[in-house]
Each structure stands twice: as structure tokens, then as C-alpha cells.
Amino acid sequence: MTCEVWYFPKGNQAHNEFMQAYLREAPISAGELRGIKYYKALLWTRQAKFYAYCVAENVTLGGSTPTSNAENLAKSWRELESWLARL
């Protein structure tokens, strides 16, 4: 399996161990994981929307400060753009 997992970059030991354990127990097949790029794009869309709300309304639920929310929004937007480019 060659997909990247949210917390474990492809190629490191933790990624390999996670994927092997997941595929042994998962309710979906390895082939179904090929669509993970769509899931990740949706995930980052959700993150960007959440942090945009926090910044717009000055809510500190997502991060401890307005600055951390703005940083998280920027990161989410970069990740979203990156995943959309892969679709």
C-alpha cells in the first residue's frame, strides 16, 4: 500500500506499521484506499472552514489564540490546495 496517512508520512516506519495493522483489521479493502486523496481534500476543506469561522468570529475554540487560528487557517488552506492539485 502506498497511500499517505494523515499522521504518518509515507515511507517512515510508523506509516508502514500503521498501514499493515489497518489493512489487517479494516472494514475496507486496500483498493478502496486509492480514493484517500478525495477524503483528504474534504478533510482539509473542513479544517479550513472551521478555522475561517474562528478567525471571522474571533472564536478561540480551534486554537488558543486568534493568531494560532490564523496560522491553522493558512496551513489548512495550503494543504487543501495541495490535495486539490492532486485530484
N, C-alpha and C positions, 0 to 999 in steps of 0.2 A: 504494500500500500504506500502510495507516495503523496497523499494529501497532507497539507499543513494543518496542525491542530492549534486551536486558539492559544493555549498557554505554552506549547512546546514547538519551537521552530523545527522545521523538517531537518532531519539529519542528526540531531543530537540523541543521546541515549534515552533520555526521558520520553522523547517523541516515539521512538521505536517501541519502548516498553508499554507506553500508553496504548498505542495502536494495536499491538499484539493482544493485550488484555481486552481492549474494547471489542475487537473483532471476534474473540472467543466467546464473549458474553452478549454482544449487541443483538438487538432485535432486527437489525438491518444488515444487508449483505455488503461486502466490500465494494461491489459495483455501485451500490447506491451512494457511497461516499464521494463518487466522482462529482456529484452536484453540490459539494460543500461550498464551492465558490459563490453560489447563489445564496446560500444560507448566510455566509459571512457578509455579503453585501447587505442583506437585510438586517443582520445584527448591527453592523456599523451605522446603518440608516437609523435604527432605533436609538443607538447611543448618541448620534449627532442630534437627533430630535430632542432627546431628553436634556442634553447639555445646552442646546439652544434655548429651550424653555427656561432652564435655570438661569442662564445669562440674562435673558429678556426680562424675567420677573424678579431677578436678584434673589433667587432661592438658593440656599446652600445645602440642599439635600444630596446632591451628587458629589460635591466636593466640600471641603471645609471652609473655603473662601470663594468670593467671586472670581478671583484670579485663577484658582485651580479649576473652576468651572470653565472659564475661557480657554485655559490650556487643554482641558479634556475635550472641549468642543473642537478645537483646532486639530487635535490628534484624531478624533473620530472622523472629522471631515477628510483628513489626509488618507486615513485607512479606507474610508468609503470610496474616495476617488481611485485609490489603488485597486480595490476589488472590482469596481465598475469597469476599469480599463481591461480587466481580465475576462469579462463576460463576452 
